Amino acid sequence: MTTAARTGRAAGWVPLPQLGLVALFVTGMLVMQVTASKVLAFGLPASLPLTGDQLLVPAGVFAYALTFFASDCYAELYGKRAAQALVNVAFGMNFVLLALVGLAIAGPTFEFSPVPGGEFARVLGASAGIVVGSLLAYVVSQNWDVIVFHRLRERTDGDALWLRNVASTASSQLLDTVIFITIAFVVFQGLSPGDAVGLIVGQYLVKLGLAVLDTPFVYLVVGAVRRRDAPTPASAD
C-alpha cells in the first residue's frame, strides 16, 4: 500500500473497493424493493411435484442475490461488525426509498406526463404486504447471513471461503423466501399454504442457483482487493 493511500486512510478516506461494495449492496437492495411487485415465470422442461412446469419468482430476485454477493465480500474483507453495520444502515435506506416514492406518487401529475399518475402509482406503489414482507425478510435474512458467514469462518480458521459463501447465502435465502412469501402472500393476500409451498420452493431453487454461481466472483473480488491492499516491501518497513 502506498504512503499516500495509508495517509488517506488515516485521514478517514474510504478505500475504493470498500466504497464500491457498499454502493453495490445498497443499489441492489433498493432495486429489489422497486422491482419486487413483478412476478417472473420461468418455464421448466418437466413438471416438478411442488412447482409444476414453472418457477415463479419476484423480479427483484436478481438484485437481491447481488446484495448477498456484496455482503459476503464485505464480511470477508472488513469483518463481522462492519458487515452488520452495512446491513442495518441499508435497512434504514428502505424507509428513505419508501418516503421518496410516496412523495413522487402523491405529487400532482402534469397533464402531458409520459407516464400517467395512476400507472406510476400502480407500478411503484407496492402493496402493504410486499413492503412488510420484504422489510422483515431483509432484516432477518441479511443479519443471519453475516452471523453464519463468520461462524463458519471461525470454524474453518479462515479457509474454505466457498463453504461459508454458499452455506450462509443458502440458509439466509431460505429464511428470506419463507418470511417474504408467508407475510406478503399468505397473510396479506390469502394464498393457500399449498400454493405458498410451491412458490417458496420455486423461488428458493432460483436463489440457490444464484448463490452457487456467484462463488467464483466472490473469490475474484476478495482476491483482487487483498492483492491491492497487500503491503509492499517498502511500506512494510
PAZAPA-4460 file (N, C-alpha, C; in steps of 0.05 Angstrom, whole numbers, plus 32768, in hexadecimal, padded with zeros to 4 digits):
% residues 237
    n_x    n_y    n_z   ca_x   ca_y   ca_z    c_x    c_y    c_z   seq   type   mol
   8011   7FE8   8000   8000   8000   8000   8012   8019   8000     1      M     A
   800C   802D   7FEF   801D   8044   7FED   801A   8056   8005     2      T     A
   802E   8068   8008   802E   807B   801F   8015   808D   801D     3      T     A
   800E   8095   8004   7FF7   80A6   8000   7FDD   8098   8008     4      A     A
   7FDB   807E   8002   7FC3   806F   8009   7FC1   806C   8027     5      A     A
   7FD8   8067   8035   7FD8   8064   8052   7FD1   807E   805F     6      R     A
   7FDB   8094   8054   7FD5   80AE   8060   7FB7   80B5   805C     7      T     A
   7FAC   80AE   8044   7F90   80B3   803E   7F7E   80A3   8051     8      G     A
   7F85   808A   8055   7F75   8079   8067   7F76   8083   8084     9      R     A
   7F8D   808D   808C   7F90   8097   80A7   7F7E   80B0   80AB    10      A     A
   7F7B   80BF   8095   7F6B   80D8   8096   7F4D   80D2   8093    11      A     A
   7F45   80B9   8091   7F29   80B2   808F   7F20   80AC   8072    12      G     A
   7F33   80AA   8060   7F2C   80A4   8044   7F23   8087   8042    13      W     A
   7F0D   8082   8034   7F02   8067   8031   7F0E   805B   8017    14      V     A
   7F1B   8044   8019   7F27   8037   8001   7F11   8032   7FEC    15      P     A
   7F19   8035   7FD3   7F07   8032   7FBD   7EF9   8017   7FBD    16      L     A
   7F06   8000   7FC1   7EF8   7FE6   7FC2   7EE2   7FE5   7FD7    17      P     A
   7EE8   7FEF   7FEF   7ED4   7FEF   8004   7EBD   8001   7FFD    18      Q     A
   7EC2   8018   7FF2   7EAC   802A   7FEA   7E9C   801D   7FD3    19      L     A
   7EA9   800F   7FC1   7E9B   8002   7FAB   7E89   7FEC   7FB5    20      G     A
   7E92   7FDC   7FC9   7E81   7FC7   7FD3   7E69   7FD2   7FE2    21      L     A
   7E6D   7FE8   7FF1   7E56   7FF5   7FFE   7E42   7FFF   7FEA    22      V     A
   7E4C   800C   7FD4   7E3A   8016   7FBF   7E2B   7FFF   7FB2    23      A     A
   7E3A   7FE9   7FAC   7E2D   7FD2   7F9F   7E17   7FC6   7FB1    24      L     A
   7E1D   7FC4   7FCB   7E09   7FB9   7FDD   7DF0   7FCA   7FDF    25      F     A
   7DF3   7FE4   7FE3   7DDC   7FF6   7FE6   7DCD   7FF8   7FCC    26      V     A
   7DDB   7FF8   7FB5   7DCD   7FF9   7F9B   7DBC   7FE1   7F97    27      T     A
   7DC8   7FC9   7F9C   7DB9   7FB0   7F99   7DA0   7FAF   7FAB    28      G     A
   7DA4   7FB9   7FC4   7D8D   7FB8   7FD7   7D77   7FCB   7FCE    29      M     A
   7D7D   7FE3   7FC5   7D69   7FF5   7FBC   7D5B   7FEC   7FA2    30      L     A
   7D6B   7FE2   7F8F   7D5F   7FD8   7F77   7D4C   7FC0   7F7D    31      V     A
   7D54   7FAF   7F90   7D43   7F99   7F97   7D28   7FA2   7FA1    32      M     A
   7D28   7FB7   7FB1   7D0E   7FC1   7FBC   7CFD   7FCC   7FA5    33      Q     A
   7D09   7FDA   7F92   7CFA   7FE6   7F7C   7CEE   7FD1   7F69    34      V     A
   7CFD   7FBB   7F65   7CF5   7FA7   7F51   7CE7   7F8F   7F5D    35      T     A
   7CE3   7F8F   7F77   7CD8   7F77   7F84   7CBB   7F70   7F7C    36      A     A
   7CAC   7F84   7F73   7C90   7F80   7F6E   7C8A   7F71   7F54    37      S     A
   7C9E   7F6F   7F42   7C9B   7F5F   7F29   7CA3   7F43   7F2E    38      K     A
   7C93   7F30   7F26   7C99   7F13   7F29   7CA2   7F08   7F0E    39      V     A
   7CB9   7EFA   7F0E   7CC3   7EEE   7EF5   7CBC   7ED0   7EF5    40      L     A
   7CB8   7EC5   7EDD   7CB2   7EA9   7EDA   7CC6   7E9C   7EC7    41      A     A
   7CD5   7E89   7ED2   7CE9   7E7B   7EC2   7CDF   7E5F   7EBC    42      F     A
   7CDC   7E58   7EA2   7CD2   7E3E   7E9B   7CE6   7E28   7EA0    43      G     A
   7CDD   7E11   7EA7   7CEE   7DF9   7EAC   7CE9   7DE4   7E97    44      L     A
   7CFE   7DD4   7E91   7CFA   7DBF   7E7D   7CE7   7DA9   7E87    45      P     A
   7CE4   7DA7   7EA1   7CD3   7D92   7EAC   7CC5   7D9D   7EC5    46      A     A
   7CAE   7D92   7ECC   7C9F   7D9B   7EE3   7CAB   7D8F   7EFD    47      S     A
   7CAF   7DA0   7F11   7CB9   7D97   7F2A   7CA2   7D95   7F3E    48      L     A
   7CA5   7D84   7F53   7C8E   7D7F   7F66   7C82   7D98   7F72    49      P     A
   7C92   7DAB   7F7B   7C88   7DC2   7F8A   7C85   7DDB   7F79    50      L     A
   7C96   7DDD   7F64   7C96   7DF6   7F55   7C87   7DF4   7F3A    51      T     A
   7C81   7DDC   7F31   7C74   7DD9   7F17   7C89   7DDD   7F01    52      G     A
   7C80   7DE7   7EEA   7C92   7DEB   7ED4   7C9E   7E07   7ED2    53      D     A
   7C9B   7E17   7EE8   7CA6   7E32   7EE8   7CB2   7E38   7F03    54      Q     A
   7CC7   7E48   7F03   7CD2   7E54   7F1B   7CCA   7E71   7F1D    55      L     A
   7CBB   7E78   7F32   7CB2   7E94   7F35   7CC3   7EA2   7F49    56      L     A
   7CCF   7EB9   7F41   7CE0   7EC8   7F53   7CDA   7EE6   7F4F    57      V     A
   7CDD   7EF6   7F64   7CDB   7F13   7F60   7CF2   7F1D   7F50    58      P     A
   7CED   7F32   7F40   7D03   7F3D   7F2F   7D1A   7F47   7F3F    59      A     A
   7D15   7F4E   7F58   7D2B   7F58   7F69   7D3F   7F43   7F72    60      G     A
   7D3B   7F2A   7F6A   7D4C   7F14   7F74   7D69   7F18   7F6B    61      V     A
   7D6D   7F24   7F53   7D88   7F27   7F49   7D97   7F3D   7F58    62      F     A
   7D88   7F53   7F5D   7D94   7F69   7F6D   7D9A   7F5F   7F89    63      A     A
   7D88   7F4F   7F94   7D8B   7F46   7FB0   7DA3   7F33   7FB2    64      Y     A
   7DA7   7F22   7F9D   7DBE   7F10   7F9D   7DD8   7F20   7F9D    65      A     A
   7DD7   7F37   7F8F   7DEE   7F49   7F8F   7DF6   7F53   7FAB    66      L     A
   7DE1   7F57   7FBC   7DE7   7F61   7FD7   7DF6   7F4C   7FE7    67      T     A
   7DEF   7F33   7FE4   7DFD   7F1E   7FF2   7E1A   7F1A   7FE8    68      F     A
   7E1D   7F1D   7FCE   7E39   7F1D   7FC3   7E49   7F33   7FD0    69      F     A
   7E3E   7F4C   7FD0   7E4D   7F63   7FDA   7E52   7F60   7FF8    70      A     A
   7E3E   7F57   8007   7E41   7F54   8024   7E56   7F3F   802C    71      S     A
   7E57   7F29   801D   7E6A   7F14   8023   7E87   7F1E   801D    72      D     A
   7E8A   7F2C   8006   7EA4   7F38   8001   7EAC   7F4C   8016    73      C     A
   7E99   7F5C   801F   7E9E   7F71   8033   7EA4   7F64   804E    74      Y     A
   7E96   7F4F   8055   7E9B   7F42   806F   7EB6   7F35   806F    75      A     A
   7EBE   7F29   8059   7ED8   7F1B   8057   7EEF   7F2F   8059    76      E     A
   7EEB   7F47   804D   7F01   7F5A   804C   7F02   7F6D   8064    77      L     A
   7EEB   7F74   806F   7EEB   7F89   8083   7EE0   7F80   809E    78      Y     A
   7ED7   7F68   80A1   7ECF   7F5D   80BB   7EB2   7F5E   80C1    79      G     A
   7EAB   7F50   80D7   7E8F   7F4C   80DE   7E81   7F66   80E5    80      K     A
   7E8D   7F76   80F7   7E80   7F8F   8100   7E7B   7FA2   80E9    81      R     A
   7E8E   7FA4   80D7   7E8B   7FB6   80BF   7E74   7FAC   80AE    82      A     A
   7E73   7F91   80AA   7E5D   7F86   8099   7E42   7F8A   80A6    83      A     A
   7E40   7F87   80C0   7E26   7F8B   80CE   7E1E   7FA8   80CC    84      Q     A
   7E32   7FBA   80CE   7E2C   7FD7   80CC   7E21   7FDD   80B0    85      A     A
   7E2E   7FD1   809C   7E25   7FD5   8080   7E08   7FCC   807C    86      L     A
   7E02   7FB4   8087   7DE7   7FA9   8084   7DD2   7FBA   8091    87      V     A
   7DD8   7FC4   80A9   7DC3   7FD2   80B9   7DC0   7FF0   80B0    88      N     A
   7DD6   7FFC   80A6   7DD4   8016   809B   7DC4   8015   8081    89      V     A
   7DCA   8001   8070   7DBB   7FFE   8057   7D9D   7FF8   805D    90      A     A
   7D97   7FEB   8073   7D7B   7FE6   807B   7D6D   8001   807E    91      F     A
   7D7A   8014   808B   7D6E   802E   808E   7D69   803C   8073    92      G     A
   7D7A   8036   805F   7D77   8042   8045   7D5D   8039   8037    93      M     A
   7D53   8022   8040   7D39   8019   8035   7D23   802E   803B    94      N     A
   7D24   8039   8053   7D0F   804C   805B   7D13   8067   804C    95      F     A
   7D2C   806E   8046   7D31   8085   8036   7D25   8081   801A    96      V     A
   7D2A   8069   800F   7D1E   8062   7FF5   7D00   8064   7FF5    97      L     A
   7CF3   8058   8009   7CD6   8059   800B   7CCB   8075   800D    98      L     A
   7CD9   8086   801D   7CD1   80A1   8020   7CD3   80B1   8006    99      A     A
   7CE9   80AD   7FF8   7CED   80BC   7FDE   7CD9   80B2   7FC9   100      L     A
   7CD5   8098   7FC8   7CC1   808E   7FB4   7CA5   8097   7FBC   101      V     A
   7C9F   8098   7FD6   7C85   80A2   7FDE   7C81   80BF   7FD6   102      G     A
   7C96   80D0   7FD9   7C94   80EC   7FD1   7C90   80EE   7FB3   103      L     A
   7C9E   80DD   7FA4   7C9B   80DE   7F86   7C7F   80D6   7F7E   104      A     A
   7C73   80C3   7F8C   7C58   80BA   7F85   7C43   80CF   7F8D   105      I     A
   7C48   80DC   7FA4   7C34   80EF   7FAF   7C35   810A   7FA0   106      A     A
   7C4B   8110   7F93   7C4E   8129   7F85   7C3B   812C   7F6E   107      G     A
   7C33   8144   7F67   7C20   8148   7F50   7C2D   8140   7F36   108      P     A
   7C1E   8134   7F24   7C28   812A   7F0B   7C23   813E   7EF5   109      T     A
   7C37   8144   7EE6   7C35   8156   7ECE   7C23   8149   7EBA   110      F     A
   7C12   8158   7EAD   7BFE   814C   7E9B   7C0B   813E   7E83   111      E     A
   7C23   8147   7E7B   7C31   813A   7E65   7C48   8128   7E6E   112      F     A
   7C46   811F   7E86   7C5B   810D   7E91   7C5C   80F3   7E80   113      S     A
   7C74   80EA   7E78   7C76   80D1   7E69   7C6A   80B9   7E77   114      P     A
   7C6A   80B9   7E92   7C5F   80A4   7EA2   7C48   80AF   7EB3   115      V     A
   7C2F   80A7   7EAE   7C19   80B1   7EBE   7C1D   80AB   7EDC   116      P     A
   7C11   80BB   7EED   7C14   80B8   7F09   7C0B   809D   7F14   117      G     A
   7BF4   8093   7F08   7BE9   807A   7F11   7BFC   8063   7F0B   118      G     A
   7C07   8062   7EF3   7C19   804D   7EEC   7C33   804E   7EFD   119      E     A
   7C3C   8066   7F01   7C54   806A   7F11   7C50   805F   7F2D   120      F     A
   7C3A   8065   7F39   7C34   805C   7F54   7C30   803E   7F55   121      A     A
   7C24   8033   7F40   7C1E   8016   7F3F   7C38   8006   7F3D   122      R     A
   7C4C   8011   7F2F   7C66   8002   7F2C   7C78   8006   7F45   123      V     A
   7C7B   801F   7F4E   7C8E   8024   7F63   7C82   8023   7F7F   124      L     A
   7C67   8026   7F81   7C5B   8025   7F9C   7C55   8009   7FA4   125      G     A
   7C6A   7FFC   7FAF   7C67   7FE0   7FB8   7C52   7FDD   7FCD   126      A     A
   7C45   7FC6   7FCE   7C30   7FC1   7FE2   7C3C   7FBF   7FFE   127      S     A
   7C2B   7FC1   8012   7C34   7FBF   802E   7C42   7FA4   8033   128      A     A
   7C36   7F8F   8027   7C42   7F75   802B   7C5E   7F72   8020   129      G     A
   7C62   7F7D   8008   7C7D   7F7C   7FFC   7C91   7F8C   800D   130      I     A
   7C88   7FA3   8017   7C9A   7FB4   8027   7CA1   7FA7   8041   131      V     A
   7C8D   7F9E   8050   7C92   7F92   806A   7CA2   7F78   8067   132      V     A
   7C9A   7F67   8054   7CA8   7F4E   8050   7CC5   7F51   8048   133      G     A
   7CCA   7F64   8035   7CE5   7F67   802C   7CF7   7F74   8041   134      S     A
   7CEC   7F86   8051   7CFD   7F93   8066   7D04   7F7F   807B   135      L     A
   7CF0   7F70   8085   7CF6   7F5C   809A   7D08   7F47   8090   136      L     A
   7D03   7F3D   8077   7D15   7F28   806C   7D31   7F32   8069   137      A     A
   7D34   7F4B   8061   7D4E   7F57   805D   7D5E   7F58   8077   138      Y     A
   7D53   7F64   808B   7D62   7F69   80A4   7D69   7F4F   80B2   139      V     A
   7D58   7F3A   80B0   7D5E   7F20   80BC   7D73   7F11   80AC   140      V     A
   7D6E   7F0F   8092   7D80   7EFE   8081   7D9C   7F0A   807E   141      S     A
   7D9E   7F24   807B   7DB8   7F30   8077   7DC9   7F2F   8090   142      Q     A
   7DBD   7F33   80A7   7DCC   7F31   80C0   7DD4   7F13   80C5   143      N     A
   7DC2   7F01   80BF   7DC8   7EE4   80C1   7DE0   7EDD   80AF   144      W     A
   7DE0   7EE8   8097   7DF6   7EE3   8084   7E11   7EEA   8090   145      D     A
   7E12   7F02   809C   7E2B   7F0B   80A8   7E34   7EF9   80BF   146      V     A
   7E21   7EF1   80D0   7E27   7EE1   80E7   7E31   7EC5   80DE   147      I     A
   7E23   7EB8   80CC   7E2C   7E9E   80C3   7E46   7E9F   80B4   148      V     A
   7E4A   7EB3   80A4   7E63   7EB7   8095   7E7B   7EB7   80A8   149      F     A
   7E79   7EC7   80BE   7E8F   7ECA   80D0   7E92   7EB2   80E3   150      H     A
   7E7D   7EA4   80E9   7E80   7E8C   80F9   7E8E   7E77   80E9   151      R     A
   7E88   7E74   80D0   7E96   7E61   80BF   7EB3   7E69   80BA   152      L     A
   7EB7   7E83   80B9   7ED3   7E8D   80B6   7EE4   7E85   80CE   153      R     A
   7ED8   7E88   80E6   7EE6   7E80   80FE   7EEB   7E62   80FF   154      E     A
   7ED7   7E53   80F8   7ED9   7E35   80F9   7EEE   7E2B   80E5   155      R     A
   7EF2   7E38   80CF   7F04   7E2F   80BA   7F1F   7E3E   80BB   156      T     A
   7F23   7E4E   80D0   7F3C   7E5E   80D2   7F42   7E6F   80BA   157      D     A
   7F2D   7E7A   80AE   7F30   7E8B   8097   7F32   7E7E   807D   158      G     A
   7F32   7E63   807C   7F33   7E54   8063   7F17   7E4F   8058   159      D     A
   7F16   7E43   8041   7EFD   7E3B   8034   7EE9   7E52   8031   160      A     A
   7EF2   7E67   8024   7EE0   7E7E   801E   7EC7   7E75   800F   161      L     A
   7ECA   7E61   7FFD   7EB3   7E58   7FEE   7E9E   7E4C   8000   162      W     A
   7EA6   7E3F   8016   7E93   7E33   8028   7E82   7E47   8037   163      L     A
   7E8F   7E5B   8042   7E80   7E70   8051   7E70   7E82   803E   164      R     A
   7E7A   7E86   8026   7E6A   7E96   8013   7E50   7E87   800B   165      N     A
   7E52   7E6E   8004   7E3B   7E5F   7FFB   7E28   7E58   8013   166      V     A
   7E34   7E4F   802A   7E23   7E47   8040   7E15   7E5F   804D   167      A     A
   7E23   7E75   8050   7E16   7E8C   805C   7E00   7E97   804A   168      S     A
   7E05   7E99   8030   7DF2   7EA4   801E   7DDA   7E90   801A   169      T     A
   7DE0   7E76   8019   7DCA   7E63   8015   7DB7   7E63   802D   170      A     A
   7DC2   7E64   8045   7DB0   7E64   805D   7DA1   7E7E   8060   171      S     A
   7DAF   7E94   805B   7DA1   7EAE   805E   7D8C   7EB3   8048   172      S     A
   7D92   7EA9   8030   7D7E   7EAB   801A   7D65   7E9A   8020   173      Q     A
   7D69   7E83   802E   7D52   7E73   8035   7D41   7E82   8049   174      L     A
   7D4E   7E8F   805D   7D3F   7E9F   8071   7D30   7EB6   8063   175      L     A
   7D3F   7EC3   8051   7D33   7EDA   8043   7D1A   7ED1   8033   176      D     A
   7D1C   7EBB   8024   7D06   7EB2   8013   7CEE   7EAA   8024   177      T     A
   7CF2   7E9B   8039   7CDC   7E92   804A   7CCE   7EAA   8057   178      V     A
   7CDD   7EBD   8062   7CD2   7ED4   806F   7CC2   7EE5   805B   179      I     A
   7CCF   7EEB   8044   7CC2   7EFD   8031   7CA8   7EF1   8026   180      F     A
   7CA9   7ED8   801D   7C91   7ECB   8011   7C7B   7EC9   8026   181      I     A
   7C82   7EC1   803E   7C6E   7EBD   8053   7C60   7ED8   805A   182      T     A
   7C6F   7EED   805D   7C63   7F07   8064   7C55   7F14   804C   183      I     A
   7C64   7F16   8036   7C59   7F25   801F   7C42   7F17   8012   184      A     A
   7C43   7EFD   8010   7C2F   7EEE   8000   7C1A   7EDF   8011   185      F     A
   7C24   7ED2   8027   7C11   7EC2   8037   7C01   7ED4   804A   186      V     A
   7C0F   7EE5   8059   7C03   7EF6   806D   7BF2   7F0C   8060   187      V     A
   7BFE   7F1A   804D   7BF1   7F32   8042   7BDF   7F2C   802A   188      F     A
   7BE5   7F17   801B   7BD5   7F11   8003   7BC5   7EF7   8004   189      Q     A
   7BC8   7EE9   801A   7BB8   7ED1   801E   7BBF   7EB9   800D   190      G     A
   7BD8   7EB8   8004   7BE1   7EA1   7FF3   7BE0   7E87   8004   191      L     A
   7BD7   7E72   7FF9   7BD5   7E59   8008   7BF1   7E4E   800E   192      S     A
   7BF4   7E40   8025   7C0E   7E35   802C   7C1A   7E23   8017   193      P     A
   7C0A   7E14   8009   7C14   7E02   7FF4   7C20   7E12   7FDD   194      G     A
   7C13   7E27   7FD4   7C1E   7E38   7FBF   7C36   7E47   7FC9   195      D     A
   7C36   7E4F   7FE2   7C4D   7E5D   7FEE   7C66   7E4C   7FEE   196      A     A
   7C63   7E32   7FF4   7C7A   7E20   7FF4   7C86   7E1E   7FD8   197      V     A
   7C75   7E1C   7FC4   7C7F   7E1B   7FA8   7C8E   7E34   7FA1   198      G     A
   7C84   7E4B   7FAA   7C91   7E65   7FA4   7CAB   7E67   7FB3   199      L     A
   7CAC   7E5D   7FCB   7CC5   7E5E   7FDB   7CDA   7E4C   7FCE   200      I     A
   7CD2   7E34   7FC6   7CE6   7E21   7FBA   7CF1   7E2D   7FA0   201      V     A
   7CDF   7E37   7F8F   7CE8   7E42   7F76   7CFB   7E59   7F79   202      G     A
   7CF5   7E6C   7F8C   7D06   7E83   7F90   7D21   7E7A   7F9C   203      Q     A
   7D20   7E67   7FAF   7D38   7E5F   7FBC   7D4B   7E51   7FA9   204      Y     A
   7D41   7E41   7F96   7D52   7E33   7F83   7D61   7E48   7F72   205      L     A
   7D54   7E5D   7F6A   7D61   7E71   7F5A   7D76   7E7F   7F6B   206      V     A
   7D6F   7E87   7F84   7D82   7E94   7F95   7D9A   7E83   7F9C   207      K     A
   7D95   7E69   7FA0   7DAB   7E57   7FA6   7DBE   7E54   7F8E   208      L     A
   7DB3   7E53   7F76   7DC4   7E53   7F5E   7DD5   7E6B   7F5C   209      G     A
   7DC9   7E83   7F61   7DD9   7E9B   7F60   7DEF   7E9C   7F75   210      L     A
   7DE9   7E91   7F8D   7DFD   7E90   7FA2   7E15   7E80   7F9A   211      A     A
   7E11   7E69   7F8D   7E27   7E58   7F83   7E36   7E66   7F6D   212      V     A
   7E28   7E73   7F5B   7E35   7E80   7F44   7E46   7E98   7F4C   213      L     A
   7E3F   7EA5   7F62   7E4F   7EBD   7F69   7E69   7EB7   7F78   214      D     A
   7E6D   7E9D   7F80   7E85   7E96   7F90   7E9F   7E9D   7F82   215      T     A
   7EA3   7E96   7F68   7EBC   7E9E   7F5B   7EC0   7EBD   7F5B   216      P     A
   7EAB   7ECC   7F5A   7EAE   7EE9   7F59   7EB5   7EF4   7F75   217      F     A
   7EAB   7EE6   7F8A   7EB4   7EEE   7FA5   7ED2   7EEA   7FA8   218      V     A
   7EDC   7ED3   7F9F   7EF9   7ECE   7FA0   7F08   7EE3   7F8F   219      Y     A
   7EFD   7EEA   7F78   7F0A   7EFD   7F67   7F0D   7F19   7F74   220      L     A
   7EF6   7F22   7F80   7EF6   7F3C   7F8D   7F08   7F3D   7FA6   221      V     A
   7F05   7F29   7FB7   7F14   7F28   7FD0   7F32   7F26   7FCA   222      V     A
   7F39   7F15   7FB6   7F55   7F12   7FAF   7F61   7F2C   7FA4   223      G     A
   7F52   7F39   7F93   7F5B   7F52   7F86   7F5F   7F68   7F9B   224      A     A
   7F4C   7F6A   7FAE   7F4F   7F7F   7FC3   7F66   7F79   7FD5   225      V     A
   7F6A   7F60   7FDD   7F81   7F59   7FEE   7F9C   7F5E   7FE1   226      R     A
   7F9D   7F58   7FC7   7FB6   7F5D   7FB8   7FBB   7F7B   7FB7   227      R     A
   7FA6   7F8A   7FB3   7FA8   7FA7   7FB1   7FB2   7FB3   7FCB   228      R     A
   7FA8   7FA9   7FE2   7FAE   7FB5   7FFC   7FC6   7FA8   8009   229      D     A
   7FD2   7F93   7FFC   7FE9   7F86   8009   8000   7F9A   800A   230      A     A
   800E   7F9C   8021   8024   7FAF   8024   803C   7FA6   8012   231      P     A
   8048   7FBA   8006   8060   7FB5   7FF6   8077   7FB3   800A   232      T     A
   808F   7FA8   8001   80A6   7FA7   8013   80AE   7FC2   801F   233      P     A
   80AB   7FD7   800E   80B3   7FF1   8018   80A0   7FFB   802E   234      A     A
   8085   7FF7   8029   8071   8000   803C   8072   7FF0   8056   235      S     A
   807A   7FD6   8053   807B   7FC5   806B   8092   7FCF   807E   236      A     A
   80A8   7FD9   8072   80BD   7FE4   8082   80B5   7FFE   8090   237      D     A
***
